[in-house]
């Protein structure tokens, strides 16, 4: 696949500053949502083989990354032009997202009538329950809306996973998720630092699949003995589309601070929000977490690049 340069893609619009506001996944492919203010625009750009050259311009205000709103039809992105207060969002978007997350994750405890009606409609759809494993060996129990596709697993950067249950709605699926977490001490999230560490010092794929199978059997036993109506057993394997991609072998931690200075790299592949990248003139493949860039003003230009001082590992 030929390399795409963000400078070239946007040159006709003469944008000097742009903002990345999200990493999204569609049809097993990663995309970057890119905003500009002059003139106002937003577009999705395929991340694979994308060349970036920029510097962080702290003299320009950061941009709120917006928020997600959920309804019967699914999730929809809402753009926001307000400056962020803390973190990557403005106060309003932060409040809305926090309330939405609380409603989603506590829906089975609060009850349908106690949460926002749009969230209740969103949850009133079939969901699936899954067990995922990451390259460091960390496992988690999780849920996803819908009956097909692996977008949620791709977003999270799982390496292997198994769908273990088809559940009537999002209320019951979270009840089951909590039951399994409590019964097996199985977490519902994996820290990004562990995900990065797993790529730098990956465990053998056969070992990972064996561990996943063992955990899945335990989860299936809990579901079986719980005898809760509304859940149908599944045994469906999922594998990350990056498995077999040589860019995910022998990775190095990116040896520079991404939130300041000038940088240049080409994204060859992504797992979740983590990118496998190369820099012109170097043979190493670096792993870069793109999230710290979200909402920051990225200025295009031929700037002097920050020197990369390589170490064995930063994790």
C-alpha positions as CSV (number, residue, x, y, z in Angstrom):
1,X,0.0,0.0,0.0
2,X,1.3,3.4,-0.9
3,X,2.2,5.9,1.8
4,X,-0.3,8.7,2.5
5,X,1.0,12.0,3.8
6,X,-1.3,14.1,6.0
7,X,0.5,17.2,4.6
8,X,-0.5,16.2,1.1
9,X,-4.0,15.1,1.9
10,X,-4.7,18.6,3.4
11,X,-2.4,20.8,1.4
12,X,-5.1,21.9,-1.0
13,X,-6.9,23.5,2.0
14,X,-3.6,25.1,3.3
15,X,-4.1,24.1,6.9
16,X,-1.1,25.0,9.1
17,X,-2.6,23.6,12.3
18,X,-4.8,20.6,12.7
19,X,-6.1,18.5,15.6
20,X,-6.5,14.8,16.0
21,X,-9.6,14.2,18.1
22,X,-10.1,10.4,17.9
23,X,-8.9,7.0,16.8
24,X,-11.8,5.1,15.4
25,X,-12.2,1.6,13.9
26,X,-14.4,0.7,11.0
27,X,-14.3,-2.7,9.1
28,X,-11.1,-3.7,11.0
29,X,-9.3,-0.6,9.8
30,X,-8.1,2.3,12.0
31,X,-9.0,5.9,11.1
32,X,-8.0,9.2,12.6
33,X,-10.6,12.0,13.0
34,X,-8.9,15.3,12.0
35,X,-10.2,18.8,12.7
36,X,-9.1,22.2,11.4
37,X,-10.3,25.6,12.4
38,X,-9.3,27.7,9.3
39,X,-11.5,26.9,7.5
40,X,-13.6,24.8,9.8
41,X,-13.5,21.1,8.7
42,X,-13.6,17.6,10.1
43,X,-12.6,14.4,8.2
44,X,-11.7,10.8,8.8
45,X,-8.3,9.8,7.4
46,X,-7.2,6.2,7.2
47,X,-4.4,5.7,9.7
48,X,-2.5,2.9,7.9
49,X,0.6,4.1,6.0
50,X,-0.1,7.7,7.1
51,X,2.9,10.0,7.3
52,X,2.8,12.7,10.0
53,X,5.3,15.5,10.5
54,X,4.4,18.2,13.1
55,X,5.3,20.1,16.1
56,X,3.2,20.8,19.2
57,X,2.4,24.5,19.2
58,X,1.6,25.4,22.9
59,X,0.9,29.0,21.9
60,X,-2.3,27.8,20.3
61,X,-5.3,26.7,22.4
62,X,-6.1,23.0,22.6
63,X,-9.4,21.8,21.3
64,X,-12.1,19.8,23.0
65,X,-12.3,16.3,21.5
66,X,-16.1,16.2,21.7
67,X,-18.2,13.5,23.1
68,X,-20.3,10.4,22.2
69,X,-24.1,10.3,22.5
70,X,-25.9,7.0,22.5
71,X,-29.4,6.3,21.4
72,X,-31.5,3.5,19.9
73,X,-29.5,3.8,16.7
74,X,-26.1,3.4,18.4
75,X,-23.3,5.8,19.1
76,X,-22.9,9.2,17.4
77,X,-20.0,11.6,17.7
78,X,-20.8,15.2,18.7
79,X,-18.3,17.9,17.7
80,X,-17.4,20.6,20.1
81,X,-15.6,23.9,19.5
82,X,-15.1,24.8,23.2
83,X,-11.6,24.9,24.7
84,X,-11.0,22.0,27.2
85,X,-10.8,22.9,30.9
86,X,-8.8,19.9,32.1
87,X,-7.7,16.9,30.2
88,X,-9.0,16.7,26.6
89,X,-12.6,17.9,27.0
90,X,-14.5,21.0,27.9
91,X,-16.6,21.0,31.1
92,X,-19.9,20.3,29.4
93,X,-18.6,17.3,27.3
94,X,-16.8,16.0,30.4
95,X,-20.1,16.1,32.4
96,X,-22.1,14.5,29.6
97,X,-19.6,11.7,29.1
98,X,-19.3,11.0,32.8
99,X,-23.1,10.8,33.3
100,X,-23.4,8.6,30.2
101,X,-20.7,6.3,31.5
102,X,-22.3,6.1,34.9
103,X,-25.7,5.3,33.4
104,X,-24.2,2.6,31.1
105,X,-22.1,0.8,33.7
106,X,-24.7,1.1,36.6
107,X,-27.8,0.6,34.4
108,X,-28.5,-2.9,35.9
109,X,-28.3,-1.5,39.4
110,X,-30.2,1.8,38.8
111,X,-33.0,0.3,36.6
112,X,-34.4,1.3,33.3
113,X,-36.5,4.1,34.6
114,X,-33.6,5.8,36.5
115,X,-31.3,6.4,33.6
116,X,-31.5,8.7,30.6
117,X,-34.1,7.4,28.2
118,X,-31.7,7.6,25.2
119,X,-29.2,5.4,27.1
120,X,-32.1,3.0,28.1
121,X,-33.0,2.7,24.4
122,X,-29.3,2.1,23.5
123,X,-29.1,-0.7,26.0
124,X,-32.4,-2.3,24.9
125,X,-30.6,-4.2,22.2
126,X,-28.9,-7.6,22.2
127,X,-25.3,-7.6,23.6
128,X,-22.5,-10.1,23.7
129,X,-20.3,-11.1,26.6
130,X,-16.6,-11.8,25.8
131,X,-13.3,-12.7,27.4
132,X,-10.3,-11.0,26.0
133,X,-6.5,-11.5,26.4
134,X,-3.7,-9.0,25.7
135,X,-0.1,-9.7,24.7
136,X,1.2,-9.4,28.3
137,X,-1.2,-12.1,29.4
138,X,-3.8,-9.8,31.1
139,X,-7.3,-11.0,30.7
140,X,-10.7,-9.2,31.1
141,X,-14.4,-9.8,30.9
142,X,-16.3,-7.3,28.7
143,X,-19.5,-6.5,26.8
144,X,-20.3,-5.2,23.4
145,X,-23.6,-4.1,21.7
146,X,-24.8,-6.1,18.7
147,X,-24.6,-9.7,17.5
148,X,-21.7,-9.5,15.0
149,X,-18.4,-7.8,14.3
150,X,-15.4,-7.2,16.5
151,X,-15.1,-3.4,16.5
152,X,-15.1,-3.1,20.3
153,X,-12.3,-5.6,20.6
154,X,-10.3,-3.8,17.9
155,X,-10.8,-0.5,19.7
156,X,-9.5,-2.0,23.0
157,X,-6.5,-3.6,21.4
158,X,-7.2,-7.2,22.5
159,X,-5.0,-9.8,20.9
160,X,-7.3,-12.8,21.2
161,X,-10.9,-13.0,22.5
162,X,-13.8,-15.4,22.8
163,X,-17.5,-14.5,22.8
164,X,-19.1,-16.5,25.5
165,X,-22.7,-15.3,25.6
166,X,-25.4,-13.7,23.6
167,X,-27.6,-11.7,26.0
168,X,-31.0,-10.2,25.5
169,X,-30.0,-6.6,26.4
170,X,-27.4,-4.3,27.9
171,X,-29.0,-4.4,31.4
172,X,-28.7,-8.2,31.8
173,X,-25.2,-8.4,30.2
174,X,-23.8,-6.0,32.8
175,X,-25.4,-8.1,35.6
176,X,-23.6,-11.1,34.2
177,X,-20.3,-9.2,33.7
178,X,-20.4,-8.2,37.4
179,X,-21.2,-11.8,38.4
180,X,-18.2,-13.1,36.6
181,X,-15.9,-10.4,37.9
182,X,-16.9,-11.2,41.4
183,X,-16.9,-15.0,41.1
184,X,-13.5,-15.2,39.3
185,X,-11.8,-12.0,40.3
186,X,-11.7,-11.2,36.6
187,X,-11.2,-7.5,35.8
188,X,-13.2,-5.4,33.4
189,X,-10.4,-3.2,32.1
190,X,-6.7,-3.5,31.3
191,X,-4.3,-0.6,31.8
192,X,-2.7,0.8,28.7
193,X,0.7,0.5,30.2
194,X,0.2,-3.2,30.4
195,X,-0.9,-3.3,26.8
196,X,2.2,-1.4,25.7
197,X,4.5,-3.7,27.8
198,X,2.9,-6.7,26.2
199,X,3.8,-5.5,22.7
200,X,7.4,-4.8,23.8
201,X,7.8,-8.2,25.5
202,X,5.0,-10.3,24.0
203,X,4.1,-13.7,25.3
204,X,3.9,-16.5,22.9
205,X,0.6,-16.7,20.9
206,X,0.1,-20.3,21.8
207,X,0.5,-19.5,25.5
208,X,-2.0,-16.7,25.2
209,X,-4.7,-18.9,23.5
210,X,-4.2,-21.6,26.1
211,X,-4.7,-19.1,28.9
212,X,-7.7,-17.7,27.1
213,X,-9.3,-21.1,26.8
214,X,-8.7,-21.9,30.5
215,X,-10.4,-18.6,31.6
216,X,-13.2,-19.0,29.1
217,X,-14.0,-22.5,30.5
218,X,-14.2,-21.0,34.0
219,X,-16.5,-18.2,32.7
220,X,-18.8,-20.6,30.9
221,X,-19.1,-22.7,34.1
222,X,-20.2,-19.6,36.1
223,X,-22.8,-18.8,33.4
224,X,-24.0,-22.4,33.4
225,X,-24.4,-22.6,37.1
226,X,-26.1,-19.1,37.4
227,X,-28.9,-20.4,35.3
228,X,-30.0,-16.8,34.4
229,X,-32.6,-16.6,31.6
230,X,-31.9,-14.4,28.6
231,X,-28.3,-15.6,28.0
232,X,-27.4,-18.0,25.3
233,X,-23.9,-19.6,25.4
234,X,-21.5,-18.8,22.6
235,X,-18.0,-20.2,21.7
236,X,-16.8,-17.8,19.0
237,X,-13.1,-17.0,18.6
238,X,-11.8,-13.5,17.6
239,X,-8.3,-12.7,16.6
240,X,-6.8,-9.2,16.2
241,X,-6.3,-8.4,12.4
242,X,-2.7,-7.3,13.2
243,X,-1.7,-10.8,14.1
244,X,0.9,-11.9,11.6
245,X,1.8,-8.3,10.7
246,X,5.7,-8.1,11.0
247,X,5.5,-4.5,12.3
248,X,4.3,-6.0,15.6
249,X,7.5,-8.0,16.1
250,X,10.6,-6.5,17.8
251,X,9.0,-3.2,18.7
252,X,10.8,-0.4,20.5
253,X,9.3,2.2,22.9
254,X,9.2,5.6,21.3
255,X,12.1,7.4,22.9
256,X,10.8,11.0,23.0
257,X,8.1,13.0,24.7
258,X,5.2,13.1,22.3
259,X,3.4,16.0,23.9
260,X,6.1,18.6,23.1
261,X,8.6,19.3,20.4
262,X,8.6,18.2,16.8
263,X,8.0,14.7,15.5
264,X,7.9,12.7,12.2
265,X,6.8,9.2,11.7
266,X,4.7,6.9,9.5
267,X,2.0,4.7,10.9
268,X,2.1,1.3,9.4
269,X,-0.4,-0.6,11.6
270,X,-2.5,-0.1,14.7
271,X,-3.7,-2.1,17.6
272,X,-6.4,-0.2,19.5
273,X,-5.0,3.3,19.9
274,X,-1.4,2.1,19.7
275,X,0.5,2.6,16.5
276,X,3.5,0.7,15.0
277,X,5.6,3.5,13.4
278,X,8.9,4.1,11.7
279,X,10.9,7.3,11.3
280,X,12.6,8.3,8.1
281,X,16.3,7.1,8.2
282,X,15.8,4.6,11.0
283,X,15.1,0.9,10.7
284,X,13.5,0.4,14.1
285,X,9.7,0.1,14.5
286,X,8.4,2.2,17.5
287,X,5.2,1.7,19.4
288,X,3.4,5.0,20.0
289,X,0.3,5.7,22.0
290,X,-1.6,8.3,20.0
291,X,-4.0,9.4,22.8
292,X,-1.7,12.1,24.3
293,X,-1.9,13.9,20.9
294,X,-5.7,14.2,21.0
295,X,-6.9,17.8,21.2
296,X,-3.4,19.3,20.9
297,X,-2.5,21.8,18.2
298,X,-0.3,20.1,15.6
299,X,1.5,22.5,13.4
300,X,2.7,21.4,9.9
301,X,6.1,22.3,8.7
302,X,9.7,21.3,8.1
303,X,10.8,21.8,11.7
304,X,14.0,20.5,13.3
305,X,12.9,17.1,14.8
306,X,13.5,16.1,18.4
307,X,16.4,13.7,18.8
308,X,15.5,10.1,19.6
309,X,17.6,8.8,22.4
310,X,17.0,5.1,22.3
311,X,16.8,2.8,25.4
312,X,16.2,-0.9,25.8
313,X,12.7,-0.2,27.2
314,X,10.8,2.5,28.9
315,X,8.4,0.0,30.4
